[in-house]
Amino acid sequence: MIHTRLVLCLAALVCSRTAVCQAPLNPRPSVGPPTAFTAPRVEERTYPNGMRVALVPYRASPTARIELVIRAGSADESADQPAAAQIVAQFLTEGTLSRSSESIAQLVSDLGTLGGAISINSGPYETILAVDVLPEAAPAMVELLADLVQHPSFPASAVERIKSNAIRRLQLQRGQADWIASSRANSILFQGNPADRVPSEAQIQGLTLAAIALFHSSYYTPGRSRLYVAGTFDQTGAERAARAFGNWVATSSQPFVLPRAAAWREVPATSRPLIHLIDRPGATQARLQVSFPVVDQPHPDHLTLNEINTLMGSTQTARIVANIRERHGYSYNISTRLVRRPGSTQWIVAGDITNNVVGAALREVLAEIARLRTEAPSPEELRGFQSFMAGVLISEQSTAQGMLESLRWMDLYGVDPAYLGTLVQKVLAVSPENIHSIAARYLTASRMTIVVVGDRKALVSQLEGIGEIVN
C-alpha cells in the first residue's frame, strides 16, 4: 500500500511539473518612457563683495548638505612653489583666530556631523569643503565654515606635520600605476598645463608659513567663493548665518578665470600607433590607459560623449567591459570614464591587465573603438543604455549631494540650472547617427594616446606587434 501511494504521489508531481512547463509564459511587460525630472527650486543671493549663496530646499533629503567652494587650486600655484593649495586646504581645520583645532573638532561633533568630519578636497581649480549635518545644525555649520576660510590662524606647530602628510601622499601616488599612467597621458595631451604640475618633496618642505598665508590671502576671496546648502534645513537660519560671508573683505583682486580649452597635440594617423611604455620591473600586471581629449561639459557634443561613455564602458553590459572582462577575462576593473577638468577634459579607457594578455586586451580595446567610429549602434542597443542613463540621472538628482554636484559644474561654466529639467529628454533624443558622428570626430587615431605601465620585459614583444613603443 505504501509503495502504491508513493507511485501515485510521484506521478502527480510529474504531471504538475509538466503542466507548469507547458503553460504559456506571460509576456514581459514593456518598459515605459523614463519620467521627466523636475529640478528643485534654487534660491540664489550674491553679496556686494561677490560671494554667492545658493539654497536648495529639498525635503526628499532628511539632512542638510553644505558645500563651500573656493575657486583656488594647484593651477593657481606659482611654478616655484607648488603644493601651496593643498597645504592651505589642510590648514583650514587647524585653528582660526577665535577657535583652536580642538574646539573645531568638538563643535563638528556636537553639531551631529554625519561621518564626524568636514571633507576637504583641493584640485586644480577648486577647493571644496563638504559636510552633511542634521537640519537644525545647518546654520551653525555655515557660520563655522565662514570662520574656517576667512580667519585661519596657520599655527606654526602644525606646519611640519602637514608637510609630512603631503609628502607621504605624494610618495604613495608615485608608487601607484594608475597615477603614473594618468600623469604621463596628461603630460602628452596637455603639455605645460599648470593643473598637472607635481611638486617635489624638497619644494613641499621648502614652503614657508609666509608663502602659505600669501596663497590664502591671494586666492581665498569672496569673489572666488560659492556656498551651497541643499536638503532639509532652517532656511531663515541658514540665510542669517550666510551673512558672515557677506562681511568677508577681499584682500586681493585676482579674479577667477575659467581656463580655455587646451591645445592638444595631434599626431599623424598611421596604422601603428605610439605606445608609451613605462617600465616597472617585476610587476605581475600592467596598467593600460587609452586617452582622447574631448570638449568640456557645456559643449553640445559633451552630452553625446557621455552616452558614448555609458555605451562603451561605464556599466557591466557596456561593450568594452563585456568584451575585456566578461568574455575574455583579461581584466577585473576595465572601464571607461570622462575625466572632466576645465579646458582639459578627456575620455579614457583604463584598467589593470594580467601580463600575458596585455597585447590581446589592447587589440580588443582598439577594435571596439574603431567599430564605434565606423558603425553606428543599433537603435535597440542605444535605447537600452539611454533608459539606464535616464534612471541614473534621476536617481543622482534625488539626493542633496547629487544635486549640488550638478549645480557646481553649471555654476562653474555659467549654465542655466533649468538645463536639468530637460536633461532626460536630451539624453533620449541622441540618435545612433549622432553617436557615430561624434565618435568619428573625437575618437580618432590622431588624438589617441596609449600608455602602458608594467614590466617591459614581459610586455614589449606583445606591444611591438600593435604599435611603435616609446619610453
Number of C-alpha atoms within 10 A of each C-alpha: 5 7 8 8 10 11 11 12 12 11 11 12 12 12 12 11 11 11 11 11 10 8 9 8 8 6 6 6 6 6 8 7 9 16 11 15 19 13 18 18 12 18 11 12 15 13 15 12 15 18 21 20 22 18 21 24 20 22 15 11 17 15 23 28 27 26 25 21 21 23 26 27 25 25 20 20 19 13 13 9 19 21 27 25 25 22 21 25 21 19 21 21 24 23 22 22 13 12 19 16 16 12 15 19 17 12 16 21 14 11 18 17 20 16 11 16 16 20 12 18 15 21 16 20 21 20 23 23 21 19 25 27 24 18 19 17 21 29 22 17 23 27 17 18 23 21 20 22 24 21 16 21 19 21 15 10 9 13 19 11 11 19 20 14 13 20 20 13 11 16 13 11 13 13 11 12 21 19 15 17 22 19 16 20 24 21 13 16 22 20 14 12 15 16 19 16 18 14 18 15 16 9 15 20 16 12 18 14 15 10 14 21 15 14 21 23 14 16 25 24 27 25 24 21 23 22 24 23 30 28 27 22 26 16 17 10 15 20 17 13 19 22 16 16 26 18 14 21 12 18 13 14 11 13 12 16 9 12 12 10 16 17 13 16 15 14 13 10 12 10 10 13 18 18 20 21 25 21 17 16 12 11 16 13 21 27 26 25 25 22 25 22 27 24 21 22 21 14 10 10 16 16 17 22 22 19 19 25 21 24 25 26 22 21 17 16 15 19 21 27 26 18 22 23 19 15 10 14 15 22 21 14 13 25 26 25 18 23 14 15 17 19 19 22 20 19 23 23 24 25 21 22 27 18 19 15 18 24 20 16 24 22 14 15 22 15 13 15 19 16 14 21 19 12 15 17 18 11 11 10 12 21 18 12 21 21 18 14 20 22 16 13 17 21 13 15 19 18 20 25 22 16 22 22 15 14 20 18 15 18 12 14 14 11 15 10 16 14 12 23 14 13 18 22 15 14 20 18 13 16 16 18 14 17 24 19 17 17 22 17 12 19 21 15 21 15 19 23 24 24 26 31 26 27 19 20 12 18 21 16 11 17 20 13 12 18 16 14 19 10 10
